[in-house]
Amino acid sequence: MAEFDYNASAELFGTRKRAPRRQPLGYKRFTHAAQAIRFAMEETSAELLAGACLEVDEQRFNSDGIRRLYESAKYPLTRRSG
């Protein structure tokens, strides 16, 4: 896989199934992939993240891929502690 560009624009797609009593993730566009990854990991429930898909430069990442990008030493933003 080529070097991931955390500064590239990104699209985050949610699951089609609805979680009970939760707002569906839907579709969000981000100026930087790092922001989309942070949103997915820190602002989205684990239930909704499980069906999420991140698209950056025509590459798609499922929830495991999003987690790997977030946990990477190259992730440029400060992670939420805890």
PDB file with one MODEL, atoms N, CA, C and O in Angstrom:
MODEL        1
ATOM      1  N   MET A   1       0.846  -1.172   0.000  1.00  0.00           N
ATOM      2  CA  MET A   1       0.000   0.000   0.000  1.00  0.00           C
ATOM      3  C   MET A   1       0.893   1.237   0.000  1.00  0.00           C
ATOM      4  O   MET A   1       1.920   1.266   0.678  1.00  0.00           O
ATOM      5  N   ALA A   2       0.507   2.245  -0.750  1.00  0.00           N
ATOM      6  CA  ALA A   2       1.243   3.502  -0.825  1.00  0.00           C
ATOM      7  C   ALA A   2       1.135   4.251   0.506  1.00  0.00           C
ATOM      8  O   ALA A   2       0.267   3.960   1.329  1.00  0.00           O
ATOM      9  N   GLU A   3       2.019   5.205   0.695  1.00  0.00           N
ATOM     10  CA  GLU A   3       2.006   6.040   1.896  1.00  0.00           C
ATOM     11  C   GLU A   3       0.639   6.725   2.027  1.00  0.00           C
ATOM     12  O   GLU A   3       0.143   7.308   1.063  1.00  0.00           O
ATOM     13  N   PHE A   4       0.044   6.658   3.195  1.00  0.00           N
ATOM     14  CA  PHE A   4      -1.269   7.261   3.414  1.00  0.00           C
ATOM     15  C   PHE A   4      -1.110   8.755   3.628  1.00  0.00           C
ATOM     16  O   PHE A   4      -0.223   9.188   4.365  1.00  0.00           O
ATOM     17  N   ASP A   5      -1.968   9.552   2.984  1.00  0.00           N
ATOM     18  CA  ASP A   5      -1.922  11.005   3.090  1.00  0.00           C
ATOM     19  C   ASP A   5      -3.010  11.484   4.049  1.00  0.00           C
ATOM     20  O   ASP A   5      -4.181  11.560   3.677  1.00  0.00           O
ATOM     21  N   TYR A   6      -2.626  11.803   5.267  1.00  0.00           N
ATOM     22  CA  TYR A   6      -3.573  12.279   6.274  1.00  0.00           C
ATOM     23  C   TYR A   6      -4.115  13.673   5.947  1.00  0.00           C
ATOM     24  O   TYR A   6      -5.100  14.109   6.544  1.00  0.00           O
ATOM     25  N   ASN A   7      -3.472  14.381   4.994  1.00  0.00           N
ATOM     26  CA  ASN A   7      -3.924  15.716   4.613  1.00  0.00           C
ATOM     27  C   ASN A   7      -4.885  15.717   3.427  1.00  0.00           C
ATOM     28  O   ASN A   7      -5.434  16.763   3.079  1.00  0.00           O
ATOM     29  N   ALA A   8      -5.091  14.571   2.810  1.00  0.00           N
ATOM     30  CA  ALA A   8      -6.011  14.472   1.672  1.00  0.00           C
ATOM     31  C   ALA A   8      -7.447  14.630   2.155  1.00  0.00           C
ATOM     32  O   ALA A   8      -7.745  14.365   3.320  1.00  0.00           O
ATOM     33  N   SER A   9      -8.335  15.059   1.265  1.00  0.00           N
ATOM     34  CA  SER A   9      -9.750  15.141   1.627  1.00  0.00           C
ATOM     35  C   SER A   9     -10.294  13.725   1.810  1.00  0.00           C
ATOM     36  O   SER A   9      -9.754  12.764   1.263  1.00  0.00           O
ATOM     37  N   ALA A  10     -11.361  13.615   2.580  1.00  0.00           N
ATOM     38  CA  ALA A  10     -11.893  12.287   2.908  1.00  0.00           C
ATOM     39  C   ALA A  10     -13.413  12.325   2.997  1.00  0.00           C
ATOM     40  O   ALA A  10     -14.017  13.359   3.282  1.00  0.00           O
ATOM     41  N   GLU A  11     -14.005  11.171   2.746  1.00  0.00           N
ATOM     42  CA  GLU A  11     -15.443  10.983   2.892  1.00  0.00           C
ATOM     43  C   GLU A  11     -15.661   9.821   3.844  1.00  0.00           C
ATOM     44  O   GLU A  11     -14.999   8.788   3.741  1.00  0.00           O
ATOM     45  N   LEU A  12     -16.580   9.993   4.757  1.00  0.00           N
ATOM     46  CA  LEU A  12     -16.905   8.964   5.729  1.00  0.00           C
ATOM     47  C   LEU A  12     -18.355   8.565   5.524  1.00  0.00           C
ATOM     48  O   LEU A  12     -19.258   9.399   5.583  1.00  0.00           O
ATOM     49  N   PHE A  13     -18.563   7.281   5.283  1.00  0.00           N
ATOM     50  CA  PHE A  13     -19.895   6.737   5.035  1.00  0.00           C
ATOM     51  C   PHE A  13     -20.289   5.850   6.205  1.00  0.00           C
ATOM     52  O   PHE A  13     -19.467   5.100   6.733  1.00  0.00           O
ATOM     53  N   GLY A  14     -21.546   5.940   6.605  1.00  0.00           N
ATOM     54  CA  GLY A  14     -22.044   5.123   7.695  1.00  0.00           C
ATOM     55  C   GLY A  14     -22.695   3.850   7.199  1.00  0.00           C
ATOM     56  O   GLY A  14     -22.853   3.627   5.998  1.00  0.00           O
ATOM     57  N   THR A  15     -23.060   3.037   8.144  1.00  0.00           N
ATOM     58  CA  THR A  15     -23.751   1.791   7.860  1.00  0.00           C
ATOM     59  C   THR A  15     -25.168   2.067   7.390  1.00  0.00           C
ATOM     60  O   THR A  15     -25.734   3.117   7.696  1.00  0.00           O
ATOM     61  N   ARG A  16     -25.730   1.148   6.663  1.00  0.00           N
ATOM     62  CA  ARG A  16     -27.115   1.296   6.212  1.00  0.00           C
ATOM     63  C   ARG A  16     -28.105   0.925   7.306  1.00  0.00           C
ATOM     64  O   ARG A  16     -29.215   1.455   7.347  1.00  0.00           O
ATOM     65  N   LYS A  17     -27.706   0.014   8.194  1.00  0.00           N
ATOM     66  CA  LYS A  17     -28.649  -0.363   9.251  1.00  0.00           C
ATOM     67  C   LYS A  17     -28.638   0.691  10.346  1.00  0.00           C
ATOM     68  O   LYS A  17     -27.604   1.289  10.642  1.00  0.00           O
ATOM     69  N   ARG A  18     -29.780   0.905  10.929  1.00  0.00           N
ATOM     70  CA  ARG A  18     -29.902   1.927  11.974  1.00  0.00           C
ATOM     71  C   ARG A  18     -29.700   1.289  13.345  1.00  0.00           C
ATOM     72  O   ARG A  18     -30.226   0.215  13.637  1.00  0.00           O
ATOM     73  N   ALA A  19     -28.942   1.966  14.154  1.00  0.00           N
ATOM     74  CA  ALA A  19     -28.773   1.531  15.534  1.00  0.00           C
ATOM     75  C   ALA A  19     -29.937   2.091  16.352  1.00  0.00           C
ATOM     76  O   ALA A  19     -30.286   3.261  16.196  1.00  0.00           O
ATOM     77  N   PRO A  20     -30.530   1.297  17.199  1.00  0.00           N
ATOM     78  CA  PRO A  20     -31.656   1.792  17.992  1.00  0.00           C
ATOM     79  C   PRO A  20     -31.229   2.959  18.881  1.00  0.00           C
ATOM     80  O   PRO A  20     -30.166   2.924  19.500  1.00  0.00           O
ATOM     81  N   ARG A  21     -32.068   3.989  18.936  1.00  0.00           N
ATOM     82  CA  ARG A  21     -31.864   5.178  19.763  1.00  0.00           C
ATOM     83  C   ARG A  21     -30.570   5.924  19.451  1.00  0.00           C
ATOM     84  O   ARG A  21     -30.119   6.727  20.268  1.00  0.00           O
ATOM     85  N   ARG A  22     -29.976   5.686  18.322  1.00  0.00           N
ATOM     86  CA  ARG A  22     -28.752   6.384  17.931  1.00  0.00           C
ATOM     87  C   ARG A  22     -28.969   7.063  16.598  1.00  0.00           C
ATOM     88  O   ARG A  22     -29.680   6.547  15.735  1.00  0.00           O
ATOM     89  N   GLN A  23     -28.363   8.206  16.435  1.00  0.00           N
ATOM     90  CA  GLN A  23     -28.406   8.917  15.150  1.00  0.00           C
ATOM     91  C   GLN A  23     -27.505   8.156  14.173  1.00  0.00           C
ATOM     92  O   GLN A  23     -26.365   7.848  14.520  1.00  0.00           O
ATOM     93  N   PRO A  24     -27.979   7.847  12.973  1.00  0.00           N
ATOM     94  CA  PRO A  24     -27.124   7.149  12.015  1.00  0.00           C
ATOM     95  C   PRO A  24     -25.958   8.031  11.602  1.00  0.00           C
ATOM     96  O   PRO A  24     -26.064   9.258  11.604  1.00  0.00           O
ATOM     97  N   LEU A  25     -24.858   7.406  11.252  1.00  0.00           N
ATOM     98  CA  LEU A  25     -23.662   8.144  10.851  1.00  0.00           C
ATOM     99  C   LEU A  25     -23.881   8.874   9.539  1.00  0.00           C
ATOM    100  O   LEU A  25     -23.466  10.025   9.402  1.00  0.00           O
ATOM    101  N   GLY A  26     -24.516   8.240   8.579  1.00  0.00           N
ATOM    102  CA  GLY A  26     -24.790   8.900   7.294  1.00  0.00           C
ATOM    103  C   GLY A  26     -23.534   9.142   6.485  1.00  0.00           C
ATOM    104  O   GLY A  26     -22.692   8.254   6.351  1.00  0.00           O
ATOM    105  N   TYR A  27     -23.405  10.356   5.941  1.00  0.00           N
ATOM    106  CA  TYR A  27     -22.285  10.731   5.086  1.00  0.00           C
ATOM    107  C   TYR A  27     -21.706  12.046   5.578  1.00  0.00           C
ATOM    108  O   TYR A  27     -22.441  12.989   5.872  1.00  0.00           O
ATOM    109  N   LYS A  28     -20.388  12.101   5.665  1.00  0.00           N
ATOM    110  CA  LYS A  28     -19.711  13.342   6.042  1.00  0.00           C
ATOM    111  C   LYS A  28     -18.474  13.492   5.170  1.00  0.00           C
ATOM    112  O   LYS A  28     -17.794  12.516   4.854  1.00  0.00           O
ATOM    113  N   ARG A  29     -18.198  14.723   4.792  1.00  0.00           N
ATOM    114  CA  ARG A  29     -17.004  15.041   4.008  1.00  0.00           C
ATOM    115  C   ARG A  29     -16.083  15.879   4.885  1.00  0.00           C
ATOM    116  O   ARG A  29     -16.535  16.767   5.608  1.00  0.00           O
ATOM    117  N   PHE A  30     -14.785  15.589   4.812  1.00  0.00           N
ATOM    118  CA  PHE A  30     -13.786  16.271   5.621  1.00  0.00           C
ATOM    119  C   PHE A  30     -12.676  16.814   4.733  1.00  0.00           C
ATOM    120  O   PHE A  30     -12.310  16.198   3.731  1.00  0.00           O
ATOM    121  N   THR A  31     -12.148  17.963   5.106  1.00  0.00           N
ATOM    122  CA  THR A  31     -11.047  18.575   4.372  1.00  0.00           C
ATOM    123  C   THR A  31      -9.788  17.725   4.483  1.00  0.00           C
ATOM    124  O   THR A  31      -9.021  17.608   3.527  1.00  0.00           O
ATOM    125  N   HIS A  32      -9.580  17.127   5.667  1.00  0.00           N
ATOM    126  CA  HIS A  32      -8.387  16.306   5.901  1.00  0.00           C
ATOM    127  C   HIS A  32      -8.798  14.938   6.440  1.00  0.00           C
ATOM    128  O   HIS A  32      -9.685  14.833   7.287  1.00  0.00           O
ATOM    129  N   ALA A  33      -8.151  13.908   5.946  1.00  0.00           N
ATOM    130  CA  ALA A  33      -8.440  12.544   6.382  1.00  0.00           C
ATOM    131  C   ALA A  33      -8.219  12.384   7.882  1.00  0.00           C
ATOM    132  O   ALA A  33      -8.959  11.653   8.540  1.00  0.00           O
ATOM    133  N   ALA A  34      -7.214  13.056   8.427  1.00  0.00           N
ATOM    134  CA  ALA A  34      -6.953  12.949   9.865  1.00  0.00           C
ATOM    135  C   ALA A  34      -8.172  13.385  10.673  1.00  0.00           C
ATOM    136  O   ALA A  34      -8.468  12.792  11.711  1.00  0.00           O
ATOM    137  N   GLN A  35      -8.877  14.407  10.215  1.00  0.00           N
ATOM    138  CA  GLN A  35     -10.085  14.871  10.905  1.00  0.00           C
ATOM    139  C   GLN A  35     -11.199  13.831  10.821  1.00  0.00           C
ATOM    140  O   GLN A  35     -11.927  13.613  11.789  1.00  0.00           O
ATOM    141  N   ALA A  36     -11.326  13.197   9.671  1.00  0.00           N
ATOM    142  CA  ALA A  36     -12.349  12.162   9.501  1.00  0.00           C
ATOM    143  C   ALA A  36     -12.053  10.972  10.403  1.00  0.00           C
ATOM    144  O   ALA A  36     -12.961  10.408  11.015  1.00  0.00           O
ATOM    145  N   ILE A  37     -10.794  10.596  10.484  1.00  0.00           N
ATOM    146  CA  ILE A  37     -10.387   9.470  11.332  1.00  0.00           C
ATOM    147  C   ILE A  37     -10.652   9.800  12.792  1.00  0.00           C
ATOM    148  O   ILE A  37     -11.164   8.964  13.537  1.00  0.00           O
ATOM    149  N   ARG A  38     -10.305  11.015  13.205  1.00  0.00           N
ATOM    150  CA  ARG A  38     -10.557  11.428  14.588  1.00  0.00           C
ATOM    151  C   ARG A  38     -12.053  11.384  14.880  1.00  0.00           C
ATOM    152  O   ARG A  38     -12.463  10.870  15.921  1.00  0.00           O
ATOM    153  N   PHE A  39     -12.870  11.912  13.978  1.00  0.00           N
ATOM    154  CA  PHE A  39     -14.318  11.890  14.173  1.00  0.00           C
ATOM    155  C   PHE A  39     -14.818  10.456  14.320  1.00  0.00           C
ATOM    156  O   PHE A  39     -15.585  10.151  15.234  1.00  0.00           O
ATOM    157  N   ALA A  40     -14.385   9.580  13.422  1.00  0.00           N
ATOM    158  CA  ALA A  40     -14.841   8.190  13.451  1.00  0.00           C
ATOM    159  C   ALA A  40     -14.451   7.501  14.760  1.00  0.00           C
ATOM    160  O   ALA A  40     -15.249   6.763  15.338  1.00  0.00           O
ATOM    161  N   MET A  41     -13.239   7.740  15.217  1.00  0.00           N
ATOM    162  CA  MET A  41     -12.743   7.041  16.398  1.00  0.00           C
ATOM    163  C   MET A  41     -13.193   7.666  17.716  1.00  0.00           C
ATOM    164  O   MET A  41     -13.397   6.953  18.699  1.00  0.00           O
ATOM    165  N   GLU A  42     -13.351   8.991  17.748  1.00  0.00           N
ATOM    166  CA  GLU A  42     -13.620   9.661  19.017  1.00  0.00           C
ATOM    167  C   GLU A  42     -15.067  10.127  19.185  1.00  0.00           C
ATOM    168  O   GLU A  42     -15.526  10.316  20.311  1.00  0.00           O
ATOM    169  N   GLU A  43     -15.781  10.312  18.090  1.00  0.00           N
ATOM    170  CA  GLU A  43     -17.130  10.865  18.183  1.00  0.00           C
ATOM    171  C   GLU A  43     -18.225   9.879  17.779  1.00  0.00           C
ATOM    172  O   GLU A  43     -19.409  10.167  17.955  1.00  0.00           O
ATOM    173  N   THR A  44     -17.852   8.746  17.253  1.00  0.00           N
ATOM    174  CA  THR A  44     -18.813   7.768  16.757  1.00  0.00           C
ATOM    175  C   THR A  44     -18.837   6.561  17.696  1.00  0.00           C
ATOM    176  O   THR A  44     -17.792   6.115  18.168  1.00  0.00           O
ATOM    177  N   SER A  45     -20.008   6.048  17.958  1.00  0.00           N
ATOM    178  CA  SER A  45     -20.112   4.865  18.818  1.00  0.00           C
ATOM    179  C   SER A  45     -19.475   3.662  18.132  1.00  0.00           C
ATOM    180  O   SER A  45     -19.381   3.613  16.905  1.00  0.00           O
ATOM    181  N   ALA A  46     -19.044   2.705  18.925  1.00  0.00           N
ATOM    182  CA  ALA A  46     -18.443   1.487  18.384  1.00  0.00           C
ATOM    183  C   ALA A  46     -19.420   0.764  17.469  1.00  0.00           C
ATOM    184  O   ALA A  46     -19.019   0.162  16.472  1.00  0.00           O
ATOM    185  N   GLU A  47     -20.691   0.825  17.809  1.00  0.00           N
ATOM    186  CA  GLU A  47     -21.732   0.171  17.017  1.00  0.00           C
ATOM    187  C   GLU A  47     -21.820   0.773  15.614  1.00  0.00           C
ATOM    188  O   GLU A  47     -21.932   0.044  14.628  1.00  0.00           O
ATOM    189  N   LEU A  48     -21.770   2.110  15.525  1.00  0.00           N
ATOM    190  CA  LEU A  48     -21.837   2.765  14.225  1.00  0.00           C
ATOM    191  C   LEU A  48     -20.505   2.658  13.477  1.00  0.00           C
ATOM    192  O   LEU A  48     -20.487   2.542  12.251  1.00  0.00           O
ATOM    193  N   LEU A  49     -19.396   2.698  14.212  1.00  0.00           N
ATOM    194  CA  LEU A  49     -18.083   2.579  13.581  1.00  0.00           C
ATOM    195  C   LEU A  49     -17.925   1.229  12.877  1.00  0.00           C
ATOM    196  O   LEU A  49     -17.254   1.134  11.850  1.00  0.00           O
ATOM    197  N   ALA A  50     -18.544   0.194  13.433  1.00  0.00           N
ATOM    198  CA  ALA A  50     -18.419  -1.152  12.860  1.00  0.00           C
ATOM    199  C   ALA A  50     -18.868  -1.209  11.401  1.00  0.00           C
ATOM    200  O   ALA A  50     -18.372  -2.041  10.641  1.00  0.00           O
ATOM    201  N   GLY A  51     -19.787  -0.351  11.002  1.00  0.00           N
ATOM    202  CA  GLY A  51     -20.267  -0.356   9.624  1.00  0.00           C
ATOM    203  C   GLY A  51     -19.756   0.805   8.796  1.00  0.00           C
ATOM    204  O   GLY A  51     -20.216   1.022   7.675  1.00  0.00           O
ATOM    205  N   ALA A  52     -18.807   1.553   9.340  1.00  0.00           N
ATOM    206  CA  ALA A  52     -18.316   2.751   8.654  1.00  0.00           C
ATOM    207  C   ALA A  52     -17.309   2.413   7.555  1.00  0.00           C
ATOM    208  O   ALA A  52     -16.647   1.375   7.584  1.00  0.00           O
ATOM    209  N   CYS A  53     -17.217   3.320   6.593  1.00  0.00           N
ATOM    210  CA  CYS A  53     -16.262   3.200   5.496  1.00  0.00           C
ATOM    211  C   CYS A  53     -15.660   4.583   5.250  1.00  0.00           C
ATOM    212  O   CYS A  53     -16.384   5.565   5.093  1.00  0.00           O
ATOM    213  N   LEU A  54     -14.341   4.648   5.219  1.00  0.00           N
ATOM    214  CA  LEU A  54     -13.616   5.880   4.950  1.00  0.00           C
ATOM    215  C   LEU A  54     -13.035   5.781   3.546  1.00  0.00           C
ATOM    216  O   LEU A  54     -12.397   4.785   3.204  1.00  0.00           O
ATOM    217  N   GLU A  55     -13.256   6.813   2.729  1.00  0.00           N
ATOM    218  CA  GLU A  55     -12.679   6.831   1.388  1.00  0.00           C
ATOM    219  C   GLU A  55     -11.740   8.028   1.261  1.00  0.00           C
ATOM    220  O   GLU A  55     -12.127   9.175   1.483  1.00  0.00           O
ATOM    221  N   VAL A  56     -10.485   7.722   0.894  1.00  0.00           N
ATOM    222  CA  VAL A  56      -9.440   8.731   0.727  1.00  0.00           C
ATOM    223  C   VAL A  56      -8.664   8.383  -0.538  1.00  0.00           C
ATOM    224  O   VAL A  56      -8.157   7.269  -0.670  1.00  0.00           O
ATOM    225  N   ASP A  57      -8.572   9.321  -1.458  1.00  0.00           N
ATOM    226  CA  ASP A  57      -7.830   9.104  -2.709  1.00  0.00           C
ATOM    227  C   ASP A  57      -8.207   7.775  -3.377  1.00  0.00           C
ATOM    228  O   ASP A  57      -7.338   7.013  -3.801  1.00  0.00           O
ATOM    229  N   GLU A  58      -9.504   7.513  -3.463  1.00  0.00           N
ATOM    230  CA  GLU A  58     -10.057   6.319  -4.101  1.00  0.00           C
ATOM    231  C   GLU A  58      -9.672   5.014  -3.391  1.00  0.00           C
ATOM    232  O   GLU A  58      -9.827   3.935  -3.962  1.00  0.00           O
ATOM    233  N   GLN A  59      -9.180   5.102  -2.171  1.00  0.00           N
ATOM    234  CA  GLN A  59      -8.924   3.926  -1.341  1.00  0.00           C
ATOM    235  C   GLN A  59     -10.005   3.879  -0.282  1.00  0.00           C
ATOM    236  O   GLN A  59     -10.408   4.917   0.244  1.00  0.00           O
ATOM    237  N   ARG A  60     -10.479   2.679   0.039  1.00  0.00           N
ATOM    238  CA  ARG A  60     -11.519   2.519   1.057  1.00  0.00           C
ATOM    239  C   ARG A  60     -10.965   1.759   2.253  1.00  0.00           C
ATOM    240  O   ARG A  60     -10.167   0.831   2.119  1.00  0.00           O
ATOM    241  N   PHE A  61     -11.418   2.186   3.426  1.00  0.00           N
ATOM    242  CA  PHE A  61     -10.979   1.583   4.676  1.00  0.00           C
ATOM    243  C   PHE A  61     -12.201   1.262   5.517  1.00  0.00           C
ATOM    244  O   PHE A  61     -13.053   2.124   5.732  1.00  0.00           O
ATOM    245  N   ASN A  62     -12.293   0.025   5.996  1.00  0.00           N
ATOM    246  CA  ASN A  62     -13.382  -0.365   6.884  1.00  0.00           C
ATOM    247  C   ASN A  62     -13.014   0.052   8.309  1.00  0.00           C
ATOM    248  O   ASN A  62     -12.011   0.736   8.511  1.00  0.00           O
ATOM    249  N   SER A  63     -13.795  -0.343   9.275  1.00  0.00           N
ATOM    250  CA  SER A  63     -13.546   0.085  10.658  1.00  0.00           C
ATOM    251  C   SER A  63     -12.175  -0.361  11.159  1.00  0.00           C
ATOM    252  O   SER A  63     -11.529   0.376  11.905  1.00  0.00           O
ATOM    253  N   ASP A  64     -11.716  -1.547  10.769  1.00  0.00           N
ATOM    254  CA  ASP A  64     -10.383  -2.002  11.180  1.00  0.00           C
ATOM    255  C   ASP A  64      -9.295  -1.137  10.552  1.00  0.00           C
ATOM    256  O   ASP A  64      -8.306  -0.803  11.204  1.00  0.00           O
ATOM    257  N   GLY A  65      -9.481  -0.780   9.298  1.00  0.00           N
ATOM    258  CA  GLY A  65      -8.523   0.083   8.621  1.00  0.00           C
ATOM    259  C   GLY A  65      -8.483   1.478   9.231  1.00  0.00           C
ATOM    260  O   GLY A  65      -7.413   2.069   9.375  1.00  0.00           O
ATOM    261  N   ILE A  66      -9.648   2.000   9.589  1.00  0.00           N
ATOM    262  CA  ILE A  66      -9.720   3.308  10.239  1.00  0.00           C
ATOM    263  C   ILE A  66      -8.973   3.264  11.570  1.00  0.00           C
ATOM    264  O   ILE A  66      -8.224   4.183  11.902  1.00  0.00           O
ATOM    265  N   ARG A  67      -9.181   2.203  12.317  1.00  0.00           N
ATOM    266  CA  ARG A  67      -8.498   2.042  13.611  1.00  0.00           C
ATOM    267  C   ARG A  67      -6.982   1.974  13.429  1.00  0.00           C
ATOM    268  O   ARG A  67      -6.240   2.583  14.200  1.00  0.00           O
ATOM    269  N   ARG A  68      -6.517   1.240  12.418  1.00  0.00           N
ATOM    270  CA  ARG A  68      -5.067   1.150  12.163  1.00  0.00           C
ATOM    271  C   ARG A  68      -4.482   2.515  11.813  1.00  0.00           C
ATOM    272  O   ARG A  68      -3.388   2.858  12.262  1.00  0.00           O
ATOM    273  N   LEU A  69      -5.208   3.293  11.014  1.00  0.00           N
ATOM    274  CA  LEU A  69      -4.738   4.631  10.661  1.00  0.00           C
ATOM    275  C   LEU A  69      -4.681   5.533  11.893  1.00  0.00           C
ATOM    276  O   LEU A  69      -3.755   6.332  12.034  1.00  0.00           O
ATOM    277  N   TYR A  70      -5.654   5.411  12.772  1.00  0.00           N
ATOM    278  CA  TYR A  70      -5.711   6.212  13.997  1.00  0.00           C
ATOM    279  C   TYR A  70      -4.579   5.833  14.951  1.00  0.00           C
ATOM    280  O   TYR A  70      -3.984   6.699  15.593  1.00  0.00           O
ATOM    281  N   GLU A  71      -4.286   4.542  15.041  1.00  0.00           N
ATOM    282  CA  GLU A  71      -3.263   4.061  15.968  1.00  0.00           C
ATOM    283  C   GLU A  71      -1.843   4.149  15.404  1.00  0.00           C
ATOM    284  O   GLU A  71      -0.875   3.899  16.122  1.00  0.00           O
ATOM    285  N   SER A  72      -1.719   4.497  14.144  1.00  0.00           N
ATOM    286  CA  SER A  72      -0.409   4.604  13.501  1.00  0.00           C
ATOM    287  C   SER A  72       0.448   5.687  14.154  1.00  0.00           C
ATOM    288  O   SER A  72      -0.068   6.717  14.589  1.00  0.00           O
ATOM    289  N   ALA A  73       1.745   5.452  14.220  1.00  0.00           N
ATOM    290  CA  ALA A  73       2.684   6.459  14.724  1.00  0.00           C
ATOM    291  C   ALA A  73       2.691   7.692  13.820  1.00  0.00           C
ATOM    292  O   ALA A  73       3.123   8.762  14.249  1.00  0.00           O
ATOM    293  N   LYS A  74       2.225   7.563  12.593  1.00  0.00           N
ATOM    294  CA  LYS A  74       2.212   8.687  11.642  1.00  0.00           C
ATOM    295  C   LYS A  74       0.942   9.534  11.739  1.00  0.00           C
ATOM    296  O   LYS A  74       0.839  10.561  11.067  1.00  0.00           O
ATOM    297  N   TYR A  75      -0.018   9.126  12.559  1.00  0.00           N
ATOM    298  CA  TYR A  75      -1.249   9.910  12.730  1.00  0.00           C
ATOM    299  C   TYR A  75      -0.869  11.272  13.295  1.00  0.00           C
ATOM    300  O   TYR A  75      -0.253  11.338  14.359  1.00  0.00           O
ATOM    301  N   PRO A  76      -1.222  12.370  12.609  1.00  0.00           N
ATOM    302  CA  PRO A  76      -0.684  13.686  12.968  1.00  0.00           C
ATOM    303  C   PRO A  76      -1.401  14.445  14.091  1.00  0.00           C
ATOM    304  O   PRO A  76      -0.856  15.425  14.600  1.00  0.00           O
ATOM    305  N   LEU A  77      -2.588  14.026  14.484  1.00  0.00           N
ATOM    306  CA  LEU A  77      -3.340  14.772  15.501  1.00  0.00           C
ATOM    307  C   LEU A  77      -3.183  14.145  16.885  1.00  0.00           C
ATOM    308  O   LEU A  77      -2.836  12.972  17.017  1.00  0.00           O
ATOM    309  N   THR A  78      -3.440  14.940  17.892  1.00  0.00           N
ATOM    310  CA  THR A  78      -3.397  14.437  19.266  1.00  0.00           C
ATOM    311  C   THR A  78      -4.619  13.555  19.502  1.00  0.00           C
ATOM    312  O   THR A  78      -5.746  13.948  19.201  1.00  0.00           O
ATOM    313  N   ARG A  79      -4.389  12.370  20.037  1.00  0.00           N
ATOM    314  CA  ARG A  79      -5.489  11.449  20.318  1.00  0.00           C
ATOM    315  C   ARG A  79      -6.110  11.773  21.676  1.00  0.00           C
ATOM    316  O   ARG A  79      -5.446  12.279  22.581  1.00  0.00           O
ATOM    317  N   ARG A  80      -7.388  11.470  21.786  1.00  0.00           N
ATOM    318  CA  ARG A  80      -8.073  11.631  23.070  1.00  0.00           C
ATOM    319  C   ARG A  80      -7.493  10.612  24.037  1.00  0.00           C
ATOM    320  O   ARG A  80      -7.341   9.441  23.689  1.00  0.00           O
ATOM    321  N   SER A  81      -7.176  11.041  25.226  1.00  0.00           N
ATOM    322  CA  SER A  81      -6.634  10.096  26.212  1.00  0.00           C
ATOM    323  C   SER A  81      -7.780   9.346  26.876  1.00  0.00           C
ATOM    324  O   SER A  81      -8.911   9.825  26.960  1.00  0.00           O
ATOM    325  N   GLY A  82      -7.439   8.150  27.344  1.00  0.00           N
ATOM    326  CA  GLY A  82      -8.446   7.383  28.067  1.00  0.00           C
ATOM    327  C   GLY A  82      -8.896   6.246  27.356  1.00  0.00           C
ATOM    328  O   GLY A  82      -9.747   5.506  27.849  1.00  0.00           O
TER     329      GLY A  82
ENDMDL
END
